[in-house]
Amino acid sequence: MSVPEATEHSGARLLVVEDEDSIRLTLRDYLSKKGYQVFVASDGVGAIKQLLDNDIDLIISDYRMDVLGGDYWVRFLKKYCADKKVIITSGFLRPEFPITFPVIYKPFDYSDLERAIEDILA
């Protein structure tokens, strides 16, 4: 299997925050093969560590996580990461639930997420 051509956003630094190991790791691998530099965290606390240690262009975060997730995590991102681009993923939120960031509902196709990333970074 050949690796697809890298996009114009190759090298963009993404932070994937997801408490489900299988989703976090397959997203990391998928996005890395697309040419992105991918950092991962399993919860909001780990994400804060990554944000302190790395210059991140876009945060892709699950909404519902056991440690610093949900409303507090979204409020943190809005207040302290206002300079960052953010995509929230969730199988929990209802479409009418107010989130100021773009939301992609689970289950989603990775290519749909990739298109959303490209649009936000454009």
N, CA, C and O of each residue as an XYZ file, in Angstrom:
488
protein
N       0.843     -1.172      0.000
C       0.000      0.000      0.000
C       0.889      1.235      0.000
O       1.789      1.349      0.832
N       0.652      2.145     -0.907
C       1.455      3.354     -0.988
C       0.908      4.429     -0.058
O      -0.282      4.469      0.255
N       1.809      5.289      0.367
C       1.417      6.394      1.233
C       0.896      7.513      0.346
O       1.569      7.895     -0.611
N      -0.293      8.055      0.638
C      -0.850      9.133     -0.175
C       0.047     10.359     -0.142
O       0.822     10.563      0.793
N      -0.078     11.165     -1.181
C       0.685     12.400     -1.226
C       0.327     13.287     -0.050
O      -0.824     13.345      0.383
N       1.341     13.976      0.458
C       1.113     14.886      1.572
C       0.322     16.093      1.090
O       0.424     16.494     -0.070
N      -0.455     16.659      1.979
C      -1.266     17.827      1.644
C      -0.440     19.093      1.751
O       0.718     19.059      2.169
N      -1.039     20.206      1.373
C      -0.345     21.491      1.484
C      -0.080     21.865      2.935
O       0.716     22.763      3.208
N      -0.734     21.192      3.858
C      -0.544     21.479      5.277
C       0.423     20.503      5.923
O       0.435     20.344      7.144
N       1.238     19.846      5.095
C       2.201     18.895      5.635
C       3.024     19.559      6.714
O       3.450     20.707      6.585
N       3.236     18.820      7.768
C       4.040     19.338      8.856
C       3.247     20.111      9.890
O       3.779     20.432     10.953
N       1.973     20.422      9.607
C       1.156     21.099     10.617
C       1.122     20.219     11.849
O       1.058     18.994     11.746
N       1.163     20.841     13.005
C       1.237     20.120     14.280
C      -0.162     19.984     14.876
O      -0.815     20.971     15.218
N      -0.600     18.730     14.990
C      -1.926     18.422     15.507
C      -1.807     17.750     16.857
O      -0.897     16.953     17.090
N      -2.734     18.076     17.747
C      -2.836     17.398     19.037
C      -4.152     16.644     19.054
O      -5.222     17.249     18.983
N      -4.077     15.314     19.150
C      -5.250     14.461     19.239
C      -5.463     14.102     20.704
O      -4.610     13.466     21.323
N      -6.597     14.509     21.253
C      -6.933     14.232     22.655
C      -8.127     13.284     22.647
O      -9.239     13.669     22.287
N      -7.882     12.054     23.044
C      -8.904     11.012     22.957
C      -8.605      9.952     24.012
O      -7.487      9.443     24.088
N      -9.606      9.622     24.825
C      -9.370      8.652     25.900
C      -9.445      7.199     25.438
O      -8.966      6.310     26.143
N     -10.029      6.939     24.284
C     -10.068      5.572     23.759
C      -8.780      5.298     23.000
O      -8.504      5.911     21.969
N      -7.987      4.351     23.538
C      -6.680      4.055     22.952
C      -6.756      3.746     21.468
O      -5.965      4.276     20.687
N      -7.696      2.897     21.064
C      -7.758      2.472     19.662
C      -8.018      3.656     18.732
O      -7.422      3.738     17.658
N      -8.887      4.558     19.126
C      -9.180      5.736     18.293
C      -7.973      6.670     18.273
O      -7.560      7.134     17.210
N      -7.405      6.946     19.455
C      -6.275      7.869     19.554
C      -5.102      7.385     18.692
O      -4.512      8.166     17.946
N      -4.776      6.115     18.800
C      -3.591      5.604     18.110
C      -3.814      5.436     16.607
O      -2.900      5.676     15.817
N      -5.012      5.029     16.207
C      -5.254      4.912     14.765
C      -5.359      6.297     14.120
O      -4.922      6.485     12.984
N      -5.930      7.257     14.831
C      -5.940      8.637     14.311
C      -4.522      9.167     14.175
O      -4.184      9.798     13.173
N      -3.693      8.914     15.178
C      -2.282      9.340     15.117
C      -1.620      8.770     13.877
O      -0.974      9.499     13.124
N      -1.776      7.474     13.660
C      -1.130      6.821     12.523
C      -1.693      7.338     11.196
O      -0.933      7.619     10.269
N      -3.004      7.463     11.104
C      -3.650      7.928      9.880
C      -3.174      9.343      9.523
O      -2.770      9.600      8.389
N      -3.226     10.249     10.496
C      -2.859     11.647     10.226
C      -1.356     11.804      9.986
O      -0.941     12.658      9.202
N      -0.545     10.991     10.650
C       0.903     11.019     10.403
C       1.200     10.628      8.960
O       2.047     11.243      8.311
N       0.508      9.608      8.455
C       0.709      9.171      7.068
C       0.267     10.244      6.076
O       0.714     10.258      4.930
N      -0.610     11.137      6.519
C      -1.064     12.234      5.659
C      -0.106     13.421      5.696
O      -0.337     14.426      5.025
N       0.961     13.310      6.473
C       1.981     14.354      6.488
C       1.920     15.305      7.666
O       2.697     16.257      7.731
N       1.013     15.066      8.595
C       0.915     15.930      9.775
C       1.863     15.439     10.867
O       2.163     14.248     10.950
N       2.324     16.355     11.692
C       3.072     15.990     12.893
C       2.025     15.860     14.000
O       1.347     16.834     14.326
N       1.889     14.670     14.576
C       0.786     14.388     15.480
C       1.293     14.093     16.892
O       2.158     13.243     17.102
N       0.728     14.819     17.842
C       0.963     14.585     19.260
C      -0.334     14.025     19.835
O      -1.416     14.322     19.327
N      -0.236     13.227     20.878
C      -1.439     12.616     21.446
C      -1.477     12.783     22.957
O      -0.449     12.918     23.620
N      -2.703     12.770     23.477
C      -2.951     12.779     24.920
C      -4.242     12.009     25.158
O      -5.141     12.002     24.316
N      -4.322     11.359     26.320
C      -5.507     10.552     26.622
C      -6.545     11.300     27.442
O      -7.624     10.769     27.705
N      -6.232     12.542     27.855
C      -7.189     13.345     28.621
C      -6.745     14.795     28.606
O      -5.700     15.128     28.047
N      -7.542     15.655     29.223
C      -7.239     17.083     29.231
C      -5.944     17.434     29.932
O      -5.245     18.356     29.511
N      -5.611     16.719     30.992
C      -4.366     17.000     31.717
C      -3.162     16.686     30.828
O      -2.222     17.476     30.746
N      -3.198     15.533     30.168
C      -2.117     15.191     29.236
C      -2.036     16.180     28.091
O      -0.949     16.494     27.608
N      -3.184     16.670     27.657
C      -3.217     17.652     26.575
C      -2.549     18.952     26.998
O      -1.813     19.559     26.220
N      -2.803     19.379     28.230
C      -2.162     20.607     28.726
C      -0.648     20.445     28.712
O       0.070     21.374     28.340
N      -0.155     19.277     29.114
C       1.291     19.017     29.071
C       1.814     19.122     27.645
O       2.858     19.732     27.412
N       1.099     18.534     26.689
C       1.521     18.613     25.286
C       1.504     20.053     24.786
O       2.398     20.471     24.050
N       0.482     20.813     25.190
C       0.395     22.216     24.774
C       1.534     23.047     25.342
O       2.000     23.984     24.693
N       1.983     22.718     26.535
C       3.107     23.437     27.131
C       4.435     23.074     26.472
O       5.341     23.904     26.386
N       4.546     21.833     26.008
C       5.802     21.346     25.450
C       5.928     21.526     23.937
O       7.035     21.458     23.404
N       4.826     21.752     23.242
C       4.849     21.781     21.779
C       4.012     22.931     21.238
O       3.021     23.342     21.841
N       4.434     23.435     20.095
C       3.669     24.472     19.410
C       2.637     23.766     18.539
O       2.988     23.182     17.514
N       1.374     23.813     18.936
C       0.302     23.064     18.284
C      -0.516     23.999     17.391
O      -0.884     25.099     17.803
N      -0.792     23.556     16.176
C      -1.599     24.342     15.238
C      -3.089     24.058     15.366
O      -3.911     24.953     15.170
N      -3.448     22.802     15.698
C      -4.849     22.407     15.743
C      -5.035     21.318     16.795
O      -4.264     20.361     16.859
N      -6.064     21.479     17.612
C      -6.421     20.479     18.630
C      -7.664     19.745     18.149
O      -8.676     20.362     17.814
N      -7.574     18.418     18.119
C      -8.722     17.566     17.796
C      -9.019     16.806     19.076
O      -8.234     15.952     19.486
N     -10.135     17.104     19.708
C     -10.378     16.554     21.035
C     -11.752     15.922     21.172
O     -12.763     16.453     20.712
N     -11.745     14.775     21.819
C     -12.992     14.162     22.241
C     -13.624     15.079     23.285
O     -12.927     15.785     24.013
N     -14.932     15.058     23.345
C     -15.635     15.872     24.335
C     -15.656     15.193     25.701
O     -15.315     15.801     26.715
N     -16.058     13.941     25.710
C     -16.291     13.247     26.975
C     -15.085     12.392     27.352
O     -14.812     11.368     26.726
N     -14.367     12.832     28.388
C     -13.202     12.109     28.900
C     -13.309     12.092     30.417
O     -13.881     13.000     31.021
N     -12.757     11.058     31.023
C     -12.846     10.920     32.478
C     -12.084     12.006     33.229
O     -12.580     12.534     34.224
N     -10.891     12.341     32.763
C     -10.062     13.328     33.460
C     -10.031     14.607     32.641
O      -9.528     14.623     31.518
N     -10.569     15.672     33.206
C     -10.658     16.980     32.567
C     -11.228     16.877     31.158
O     -10.541     17.134     30.169
N     -12.476     16.501     31.091
C     -13.197     16.431     29.832
C     -14.507     17.189     29.956
O     -14.762     17.850     30.963
N     -15.319     17.090     28.945
C     -16.646     17.691     28.981
C     -16.632     19.198     28.990
O     -15.778     19.839     28.377
N     -17.605     19.756     29.704
C     -17.771     21.212     29.736
C     -16.536     21.942     30.243
O     -16.188     22.999     29.718
N     -15.866     21.395     31.258
C     -14.679     22.072     31.794
C     -13.564     22.126     30.766
O     -12.876     23.141     30.650
N     -13.376     21.049     30.020
C     -12.337     21.024     29.000
C     -12.665     22.023     27.884
O     -11.779     22.749     27.434
N     -13.906     22.069     27.440
C     -14.302     23.012     26.398
C     -14.135     24.450     26.900
O     -13.671     25.316     26.159
N     -14.512     24.699     28.149
C     -14.325     26.042     28.725
C     -12.848     26.400     28.814
O     -12.469     27.542     28.554
N     -12.011     25.432     29.181
C     -10.561     25.659     29.239
C     -10.040     26.035     27.851
O      -9.307     27.013     27.701
N     -10.423     25.254     26.843
C      -9.958     25.526     25.482
C     -10.383     26.920     25.030
O      -9.594     27.645     24.425
N     -11.610     27.290     25.318
C     -12.118     28.596     24.900
C     -11.358     29.734     25.590
O     -11.037     30.741     24.958
N     -11.074     29.574     26.871
C     -10.442     30.653     27.641
C      -8.925     30.710     27.454
O      -8.359     31.790     27.283
N      -8.272     29.555     27.487
C      -6.809     29.541     27.513
C      -6.159     29.147     26.190
O      -4.941     29.254     26.050
N      -6.935     28.702     25.238
C      -6.392     28.314     23.935
C      -7.111     29.056     22.816
O      -7.316     28.514     21.730
N      -7.486     30.280     23.086
C      -8.241     31.071     22.109
C      -7.454     31.274     20.819
O      -8.044     31.526     19.768
N      -6.132     31.167     20.887
C      -5.295     31.333     19.702
C      -5.148     30.040     18.905
O      -4.497     30.029     17.860
N      -5.746     28.956     19.386
C      -5.633     27.648     18.730
C      -6.910     27.316     17.953
O      -8.008     27.727     18.328
N      -6.743     26.586     16.895
C      -7.879     26.040     16.168
C      -8.257     24.730     16.849
O      -7.383     23.972     17.271
N      -9.558     24.462     16.957
C     -10.037     23.299     17.708
C     -11.175     22.626     16.950
O     -12.043     23.288     16.380
N     -11.151     21.292     16.956
C     -12.269     20.475     16.499
C     -12.637     19.560     17.662
O     -11.767     18.915     18.246
N     -13.915     19.503     17.995
C     -14.404     18.603     19.044
C     -15.052     17.399     18.365
O     -15.808     17.545     17.405
N     -14.746     16.210     18.876
C     -15.412     15.004     18.400
C     -16.238     14.447     19.551
O     -15.851     14.539     20.716
N     -17.381     13.869     19.204
C     -18.214     13.326     20.270
C     -19.280     12.395     19.739
O     -19.845     12.605     18.666
N     -19.539     11.370     20.513
C     -20.684     10.520     20.280
C     -21.749     10.825     21.313
O     -22.797     10.180     21.347
N     -21.475     11.814     22.160
C     -22.309     12.132     23.312
C     -23.160     13.379     23.094
O     -24.333     13.403     23.466
N     -22.580     14.405     22.496
C     -23.288     15.678     22.333
C     -24.458     15.554     21.380
O     -24.415     14.799     20.408
N     -25.483     16.292     21.669
C     -26.592     16.423     20.739
C     -26.316     17.663     19.872
O     -25.674     18.604     20.338
N     -26.783     17.674     18.645
C     -26.505     18.812     17.763
C     -26.930     20.158     18.347
O     -26.343     21.185     18.005
N     -27.933     20.172     19.216
C     -28.390     21.456     19.766
C     -27.585     21.907     20.984
O     -27.816     23.000     21.501
N     -26.647     21.087     21.448
C     -25.817     21.445     22.600
C     -24.818     22.517     22.157
O     -24.093     22.303     21.186
N     -24.761     23.663     22.841
C     -23.929     24.777     22.367
C     -22.426     24.578     22.609
O     -21.967     24.563     23.751
N     -21.687     24.429     21.538
C     -20.226     24.349     21.571
C     -19.742     25.373     20.553
O     -20.250     25.433     19.433
N     -18.761     26.173     20.943
C     -18.292     27.233     20.052
C     -17.307     26.734     19.000
O     -16.929     27.485     18.101
N     -16.894     25.490     19.101
C     -15.960     24.905     18.142
C     -16.708     23.982     17.188
O     -17.795     23.500     17.506
N     -16.122     23.738     16.014
C     -16.746     22.753     15.118
C     -16.812     21.386     15.809
O     -15.885     20.999     16.520
N     -17.903     20.668     15.598
C     -18.089     19.352     16.213
C     -18.261     18.317     15.110
O     -19.034     18.514     14.172
N     -17.540     17.225     15.232
C     -17.703     16.082     14.339
C     -18.227     14.946     15.202
O     -17.620     14.581     16.208
N     -19.360     14.395     14.795
C     -20.028     13.373     15.598
C     -19.530     11.971     15.251
O     -19.361     11.614     14.085
N     -19.304     11.198     16.303
C     -18.892      9.794     16.153
C     -20.118      8.940     15.885
O     -21.210      9.243     16.367
N     -19.945      7.905     15.141
C     -18.717      7.513     14.443
C     -18.534      8.369     13.190
O     -19.509      8.743     12.539
N     -17.298      8.672     12.863
C     -17.006      9.465     11.679
C     -15.957      8.742     10.842
O     -15.210      7.902     11.342
N     -15.918      9.081      9.581
C     -14.917      8.548      8.675
C     -13.667      9.424      8.794
O     -13.768     10.650      8.829
N     -12.523      8.813      8.853
C     -11.278      9.583      9.017
C     -11.056     10.558      7.870
O     -10.473     11.624      8.068
N     -11.513     10.209      6.680
C     -11.350     11.135      5.557
C     -12.212     12.390      5.752
O     -11.827     13.475      5.315
N     -13.375     12.253      6.404
C     -14.190     13.430      6.721
C     -13.470     14.330      7.715
O     -13.497     15.554      7.584
N     -12.830     13.726      8.706
C     -12.046     14.504      9.674
C     -10.887     15.194      8.964
O     -10.591     16.359      9.231
N     -10.242     14.477      8.070
C      -9.118     15.067      7.339
C      -9.563     16.296      6.541
O      -8.869     17.312      6.520
N     -10.716     16.197      5.891
C     -11.242     17.356      5.145
C     -11.525     18.532      6.090
O     -11.237     19.679      5.749
N     -12.081     18.254      7.263
C     -12.348     19.318      8.240
C     -11.044     19.956      8.696
O     -10.974     21.175      8.857
N     -10.017     19.152      8.905
C      -8.700     19.679      9.291
C      -8.161     20.592      8.205
O      -7.703     21.700      8.486
N      -8.215     20.125      6.961
C      -7.721     20.939      5.839
C      -8.477     22.257      5.749
O      -7.871     23.306      5.531
N      -9.797     22.212      5.915
C     -10.605     23.435      5.836
C     -10.225     24.424      6.939
O     -10.107     25.624      6.690
N     -10.036     23.916      8.153
C      -9.710     24.791      9.274
C      -8.322     25.376      9.147
O      -8.100     26.531      9.514
N      -7.379     24.596      8.632
C      -6.016     25.097      8.479
C      -5.839     26.006      7.266
O      -4.837     26.712      7.153
N      -6.826     25.986      6.351
C      -6.718     26.790      5.118
C      -6.761     28.278      5.429
O      -6.682     29.101      4.517
